[in-house]
Amino acid sequence: MFSKRKFSRHKTKFQWLIAISAVLAIVLCMAFNAAPQAETQLLTLKTITEEVSLPLPSPTLDTNESFWQLEQVRQDDTLQTLLRRMNIRDDEAIKFLLLSPDAHALNTQLLPGHIVEIKSNILGKLLYLEYELDEENILVAGLTNTGYVIATKKLLLESQQVLKSAVIRDTLFGATDDAGIPDQIAIQIADILSSEIDFYQDLRPGDRFHVIYEAFYNASEMMKTGNVLAVEFVNNGQTYQAIHYGDASGKYAYYTPEGKSLHKTFLRSPLEYTRISSSFSAGRYHPILQRIRAHQGVDMAAPTGTRVKAAGDGVVAFMGRKGGYGNVVVLSHPNGVSTVYGHLSRFSDAIRKGDAVNQGDIIGYVGMTGMATGPHLHYEFLVNGSHRDPMKITLPTSAPMDGNFKTAFHAQSIQLMAKLALLKQRAQLAAYPSPQLTH
């Protein structure tokens, strides 16, 4: 048995344990009551959209970035208006181009329709300029480390043969327009065959022709046409053929496939391309004088600056200003023939009075000086001082082919005639396609 003292000691320990447990329980209860109650409701979600302005990056110009532009010269353009339209704001470049002797053509020979190509930066500074002087030459101006430089360069042209066929409906020009054949080629065809066909009176609807001619390209763009190489023309049922042949010296003429000469001592037209705007007439109403007056030549409409060629070999008898003709050149030819070229904008720098010229040499440029209502060439043909219609007069042919060239000519003739035969077959297939088979 336990003694009283031991029992009392154990009792006391038990009472302390109960007291401590009670205190702990009270503390825990207070801590639980102090904690927040958990939410028992469902939360409601909302989307709120607000505009937020972000800072924009500060703009920067890349002045090294460059741009290319192409522009066509317009009728009343000057160098300043042209560059302004192309957004060039470079006073230094404009001043250079205005004052440089090498840039003279840009200030005096801006021809409507010619192309100007430029390279500039975003600030409008001119870096490079190209101007089409003619079919073979360009004027180039460029910015270098030492300033602007300018030069004239020849284009590198690639020659190709073009084969075309056409049918006459009313006029030669109408047929060539329909077939996409340049006017220059139409004029050559008329020149080559004019001793056989009167192209103003003999043409009939349904007449047809096939032609092979040269075309010169720069970067796939046709810059100019060259010579007709071969042509076959069927007029009123009669077939006429001509073959081009040139010797080693560069002289050329036209012959029948058998070698008979067709070349004439005079060109029918002294222009590279034209259409007759006023014919030879004994009584024409003059648009400026406003009265009936004989027109003893033909007027050939063409843009200002179109090159005028000598119609035949001769000597410059006169060049200068002369009344209603304006700027005029008169050439004296053998056998009492003279030719007159009026209303020129300017003369060729290569000729002077008394100089000998060859057929095809450039003697001046189309204009409208004197009594003229628009740019054109006034062309006269005189025999012993008597005016003749240059579009109708029979032009003498030149000497026959030298026997030394006959072998080479016949080889070329066979080749070109074979191409004409293929061209005719192609035209016939296009005109009369094979019937479609049906099942």
LUMZA-287493 format. One record per residue (C-alpha): residue number from 1; residue in three letters; x, y, z. Coordinates in steps of 0.1 Angstrom, whole numbers. Example, Ala and Ser with C-alpha at 12.3 -4.5 7.8 and 13.67 -1.06 7.14 Angstrom:
BEGIN
 pos code    px    py    pz
   1  ALA   123   -45    78
   2  SER   137   -11    71
//
This chain:
BEGIN
 pos code    px    py    pz
   1  MET     0     0     0
   2  PHE    10    35    -6
   3  SER    18    57    22
   4  LYS    -2    90    26
   5  ARG    28   111    18
   6  LYS    34    93   -15
   7  PHE    -3    96   -24
   8  SER    -3   133   -16
   9  ARG    27   139   -38
  10  HIS    11   121   -67
  11  LYS   -21   140   -63
  12  THR    -3   172   -64
  13  LYS    15   164   -98
  14  PHE   -18   153  -113
  15  GLN   -34   186  -103
  16  TRP    -6   205  -120
  17  LEU   -10   185  -152
  18  ILE   -47   193  -152
  19  ALA   -40   230  -147
  20  ILE   -14   232  -175
  21  SER   -37   213  -199
  22  ALA   -65   237  -192
  23  VAL   -43   267  -199
  24  LEU   -32   253  -232
  25  ALA   -68   246  -242
  26  ILE   -77   282  -235
  27  VAL   -48   295  -256
  28  LEU   -57   273  -285
  29  CYS   -93   283  -284
  30  MET   -84   320  -284
  31  ALA   -60   315  -313
  32  PHE   -88   298  -333
  33  ASN  -113   325  -326
  34  ALA   -88   352  -337
  35  ALA   -83   336  -373
  36  PRO  -105   351  -401
  37  GLN  -134   329  -413
  38  ALA  -130   314  -448
  39  GLU  -153   327  -475
  40  THR  -180   303  -484
  41  GLN  -195   323  -514
  42  LEU  -184   319  -551
  43  LEU  -162   347  -565
  44  THR  -175   369  -594
  45  LEU  -148   375  -622
  46  LYS  -148   407  -642
  47  THR  -126   417  -672
  48  ILE  -115   453  -672
  49  THR   -99   468  -704
  50  GLU   -79   500  -702
  51  GLU   -60   519  -729
  52  VAL   -23   521  -722
  53  SER    -2   547  -740
  54  LEU    33   532  -749
  55  PRO    62   556  -757
  56  LEU    69   557  -795
  57  PRO   104   552  -808
  58  SER   120   584  -820
  59  PRO   120   586  -859
  60  THR   153   583  -877
  61  LEU   160   589  -914
  62  ASP   184   567  -933
  63  THR   199   592  -957
  64  ASN   219   565  -974
  65  GLU   187   549  -987
  66  SER   183   557 -1024
  67  PHE   154   556 -1049
  68  TRP   152   552 -1087
  69  GLN   127   571 -1108
  70  LEU   118   572 -1145
  71  GLU   101   603 -1160
  72  GLN    91   612 -1195
  73  VAL    99   647 -1208
  74  ARG    67   667 -1213
  75  GLN    60   693 -1240
  76  ASP    69   725 -1220
  77  ASP    94   710 -1196
  78  THR   125   728 -1185
  79  LEU   153   712 -1165
  80  GLN   140   729 -1133
  81  THR   104   718 -1138
  82  LEU   115   682 -1146
  83  LEU   136   679 -1115
  84  ARG   110   695 -1094
  85  ARG    84   669 -1106
  86  MET   109   642 -1096
  87  ASN   113   657 -1061
  88  ILE   149   668 -1065
  89  ARG   157   695 -1039
  90  ASP   194   697 -1044
  91  ASP   205   733 -1052
  92  GLU   241   722 -1058
  93  ALA   232   696 -1084
  94  ILE   207   719 -1102
  95  LYS   232   747 -1104
  96  PHE   259   723 -1117
  97  LEU   235   710 -1144
  98  LEU   224   745 -1154
  99  LEU   260   759 -1158
 100  SER   281   729 -1169
 101  PRO   288   731 -1207
 102  ASP   287   693 -1208
 103  ALA   251   694 -1197
 104  HIS   241   717 -1225
 105  ALA   217   692 -1240
 106  LEU   197   691 -1207
 107  ASN   190   728 -1211
 108  THR   185   731 -1248
 109  GLN   175   697 -1261
 110  LEU   148   683 -1237
 111  LEU   127   664 -1263
 112  PRO    91   655 -1254
 113  GLY    88   617 -1250
 114  HIS   125   611 -1241
 115  ILE   133   594 -1209
 116  VAL   151   607 -1178
 117  GLU   162   583 -1151
 118  ILE   175   595 -1117
 119  LYS   187   581 -1085
 120  SER   182   602 -1053
 121  ASN   181   598 -1015
 122  ILE   152   605  -992
 123  LEU   163   641  -988
 124  GLY   160   648 -1025
 125  LYS   197   649 -1032
 126  LEU   206   639 -1068
 127  LEU   230   610 -1069
 128  TYR   228   600 -1106
 129  LEU   210   611 -1137
 130  GLU   206   595 -1172
 131  TYR   190   613 -1201
 132  GLU   182   597 -1235
 133  LEU   198   620 -1261
 134  ASP   188   597 -1290
 135  GLU   185   560 -1298
 136  GLU   223   555 -1294
 137  ASN   235   580 -1268
 138  ILE   228   589 -1233
 139  LEU   240   618 -1211
 140  VAL   251   606 -1176
 141  ALA   257   628 -1146
 142  GLY   268   613 -1112
 143  LEU   279   624 -1078
 144  THR   315   614 -1068
 145  ASN   337   622 -1038
 146  THR   351   652 -1057
 147  GLY   317   665 -1069
 148  TYR   295   660 -1099
 149  VAL   309   646 -1132
 150  ILE   291   644 -1165
 151  ALA   297   625 -1197
 152  THR   280   612 -1229
 153  LYS   280   575 -1234
 154  LYS   270   552 -1263
 155  LEU   244   525 -1255
 156  LEU   254   489 -1260
 157  LEU   227   478 -1283
 158  GLU   219   442 -1293
 159  SER   207   436 -1329
 160  GLN   178   412 -1336
 161  GLN   158   403 -1367
 162  VAL   121   410 -1365
 163  LEU    97   392 -1389
 164  LYS    62   407 -1395
 165  SER    33   403 -1419
 166  ALA     5   428 -1427
 167  VAL   -26   433 -1449
 168  ILE   -35   465 -1465
 169  ARG   -70   478 -1457
 170  ASP   -66   514 -1467
 171  THR   -31   528 -1464
 172  LEU     4   515 -1458
 173  PHE     6   532 -1424
 174  GLY   -27   518 -1414
 175  ALA   -15   483 -1422
 176  THR    18   487 -1403
 177  ASP     0   502 -1373
 178  ASP   -23   471 -1372
 179  ALA     7   448 -1374
 180  GLY    28   467 -1348
 181  ILE    54   477 -1374
 182  PRO    72   510 -1367
 183  ASP    67   540 -1391
 184  GLN   104   540 -1399
 185  ILE   100   506 -1415
 186  ALA    69   516 -1434
 187  ILE    89   546 -1449
 188  GLN   117   522 -1458
 189  ILE    94   498 -1476
 190  ALA    79   527 -1496
 191  ASP   114   539 -1504
 192  ILE   127   505 -1515
 193  LEU    97   496 -1537
 194  SER    87   531 -1549
 195  SER   101   525 -1583
 196  GLU    77   496 -1586
 197  ILE    47   507 -1566
 198  ASP    30   541 -1562
 199  PHE    21   538 -1525
 200  TYR    -4   567 -1527
 201  GLN   -24   555 -1557
 202  ASP   -17   518 -1564
 203  LEU   -25   502 -1531
 204  ARG   -56   479 -1530
 205  PRO   -75   465 -1500
 206  GLY   -62   429 -1496
 207  ASP   -27   437 -1507
 208  ARG    -2   421 -1483
 209  PHE    34   422 -1474
 210  HIS    60   403 -1454
 211  VAL    91   420 -1440
 212  ILE   123   412 -1421
 213  TYR   140   441 -1404
 214  GLU   166   450 -1378
 215  ALA   157   462 -1343
 216  PHE   182   472 -1317
 217  TYR   176   466 -1280
 218  ASN   190   478 -1247
 219  ALA   181   456 -1217
 220  SER   152   441 -1236
 221  GLU   138   475 -1246
 222  MET   137   484 -1283
 223  MET   157   516 -1287
 224  LYS   155   519 -1325
 225  THR   149   501 -1358
 226  GLY   176   495 -1384
 227  ASN   174   485 -1420
 228  VAL   148   465 -1438
 229  LEU   166   432 -1446
 230  ALA   141   417 -1469
 231  VAL   105   425 -1481
 232  GLU    79   408 -1503
 233  PHE    49   429 -1513
 234  VAL    19   417 -1533
 235  ASN     2   446 -1550
 236  ASN   -29   440 -1571
 237  GLY   -18   404 -1576
 238  GLN    18   413 -1586
 239  THR    47   402 -1563
 240  TYR    77   424 -1557
 241  GLN   107   414 -1537
 242  ALA   138   432 -1524
 243  ILE   169   420 -1505
 244  HIS   193   442 -1485
 245  TYR   230   438 -1492
 246  GLY   260   459 -1479
 247  ASP   296   457 -1488
 248  ALA   326   457 -1465
 249  SER   328   495 -1466
 250  GLY   294   498 -1450
 251  LYS   276   510 -1481
 252  TYR   244   491 -1489
 253  ALA   216   489 -1515
 254  TYR   185   469 -1523
 255  TYR   183   443 -1551
 256  THR   159   418 -1565
 257  PRO   166   382 -1554
 258  GLU   184   378 -1587
 259  GLY   207   408 -1581
 260  LYS   190   437 -1601
 261  SER   196   470 -1583
 262  LEU   166   488 -1567
 263  HIS   186   515 -1549
 264  LYS   177   551 -1558
 265  THR   200   581 -1559
 266  PHE   175   599 -1536
 267  LEU   155   590 -1505
 268  ARG   118   593 -1509
 269  SER   116   608 -1474
 270  PRO   145   627 -1457
 271  LEU   131   620 -1422
 272  GLU   137   589 -1401
 273  TYR    99   586 -1396
 274  THR    70   607 -1407
 275  ARG    35   609 -1421
 276  ILE    25   634 -1448
 277  SER     5   662 -1431
 278  SER     2   683 -1462
 279  SER     7   671 -1498
 280  PHE    22   687 -1529
 281  SER    -6   709 -1544
 282  ALA   -12   736 -1569
 283  GLY   -38   752 -1547
 284  ARG   -38   747 -1509
 285  TYR   -54   769 -1482
 286  HIS   -25   784 -1463
 287  PRO   -34   782 -1425
 288  ILE   -14   814 -1416
 289  LEU   -19   835 -1448
 290  GLN   -55   824 -1449
 291  ARG   -56   822 -1487
 292  ILE   -52   797 -1515
 293  ARG   -16   793 -1524
 294  ALA     4   767 -1543
 295  HIS    22   743 -1520
 296  GLN    53   733 -1539
 297  GLY    65   706 -1516
 298  VAL    53   683 -1489
 299  ASP    50   688 -1451
 300  MET    61   659 -1430
 301  ALA    48   662 -1394
 302  ALA    73   650 -1368
 303  PRO    83   660 -1332
 304  THR   107   689 -1327
 305  GLY   143   676 -1328
 306  THR   136   647 -1352
 307  ARG   167   643 -1374
 308  VAL   166   654 -1410
 309  LYS   187   635 -1435
 310  ALA   202   645 -1469
 311  ALA   180   629 -1495
 312  GLY   209   623 -1518
 313  ASP   246   631 -1524
 314  GLY   252   668 -1529
 315  VAL   267   701 -1518
 316  VAL   253   725 -1492
 317  ALA   243   755 -1514
 318  PHE   226   775 -1486
 319  MET   219   773 -1449
 320  GLY   204   800 -1428
 321  ARG   173   820 -1422
 322  LYS   150   827 -1452
 323  GLY   115   843 -1449
 324  GLY    86   819 -1443
 325  TYR   110   789 -1446
 326  GLY   126   799 -1412
 327  ASN   158   780 -1408
 328  VAL   164   762 -1442
 329  VAL   190   741 -1459
 330  VAL   193   739 -1497
 331  LEU   213   710 -1512
 332  SER   226   710 -1548
 333  HIS   227   676 -1565
 334  PRO   240   663 -1599
 335  ASN   219   666 -1630
 336  GLY   202   699 -1621
 337  VAL   184   685 -1590
 338  SER   182   705 -1557
 339  THR   163   698 -1525
 340  VAL   150   722 -1498
 341  TYR   145   715 -1461
 342  GLY   125   742 -1442
 343  HIS   113   752 -1407
 344  LEU   143   735 -1390
 345  SER   148   741 -1353
 346  ARG   185   741 -1358
 347  PHE   213   730 -1382
 348  SER   237   701 -1378
 349  ASP   270   712 -1363
 350  ALA   287   689 -1388
 351  ILE   279   709 -1420
 352  ARG   287   744 -1434
 353  LYS   279   761 -1466
 354  GLY   299   745 -1494
 355  ASP   304   711 -1477
 356  ALA   298   679 -1496
 357  VAL   272   656 -1480
 358  ASN   263   620 -1486
 359  GLN   228   605 -1488
 360  GLY   216   599 -1452
 361  ASP   239   625 -1435
 362  ILE   222   645 -1408
 363  ILE   218   681 -1419
 364  GLY   194   695 -1394
 365  TYR   165   689 -1369
 366  VAL   127   694 -1373
 367  GLY   112   726 -1359
 368  MET    86   752 -1366
 369  THR   106   783 -1375
 370  GLY    92   807 -1401
 371  MET    56   804 -1410
 372  ALA    46   771 -1394
 373  THR    16   762 -1371
 374  GLY    34   731 -1357
 375  PRO    66   712 -1358
 376  HIS    72   696 -1393
 377  LEU    96   695 -1422
 378  HIS    88   713 -1454
 379  TYR   105   694 -1482
 380  GLU   109   704 -1518
 381  PHE   124   686 -1548
 382  LEU   134   707 -1579
 383  VAL   147   697 -1613
 384  ASN   164   725 -1632
 385  GLY   145   750 -1610
 386  SER   111   734 -1615
 387  HIS    92   720 -1585
 388  ARG    82   683 -1586
 389  ASP    62   663 -1562
 390  PRO    88   644 -1542
 391  MET    63   616 -1534
 392  LYS    55   608 -1570
 393  ILE    86   617 -1591
 394  THR   104   587 -1606
 395  LEU   137   584 -1588
 396  PRO   167   571 -1608
 397  THR   183   539 -1596
 398  SER   220   535 -1589
 399  ALA   246   515 -1607
 400  PRO   242   476 -1608
 401  MET   260   453 -1584
 402  ASP   297   448 -1587
 403  GLY   304   413 -1600
 404  ASN   328   407 -1571
 405  PHE   300   407 -1546
 406  LYS   275   384 -1565
 407  THR   285   352 -1548
 408  ALA   282   366 -1513
 409  PHE   249   383 -1522
 410  HIS   233   352 -1536
 411  ALA   242   333 -1504
 412  GLN   225   360 -1483
 413  SER   196   362 -1507
 414  ILE   188   325 -1504
 415  GLN   189   327 -1466
 416  LEU   166   357 -1464
 417  MET   142   343 -1490
 418  ALA   139   311 -1469
 419  LYS   129   332 -1439
 420  LEU   103   351 -1460
 421  ALA    88   317 -1471
 422  LEU    84   306 -1435
 423  LEU    69   339 -1426
 424  LYS    44   336 -1454
 425  GLN    34   301 -1443
 426  ARG    29   313 -1407
 427  ALA     7   342 -1420
 428  GLN   -14   318 -1441
 429  LEU   -19   295 -1411
 430  ALA   -30   325 -1390
 431  ALA   -54   336 -1417
 432  TYR   -68   302 -1424
 433  PRO   -66   280 -1393
 434  SER   -71   243 -1395
 435  PRO  -107   232 -1388
 436  GLN  -113   218 -1353
 437  LEU  -121   181 -1351
 438  THR  -152   171 -1332
 439  HIS  -159   138 -1315
//
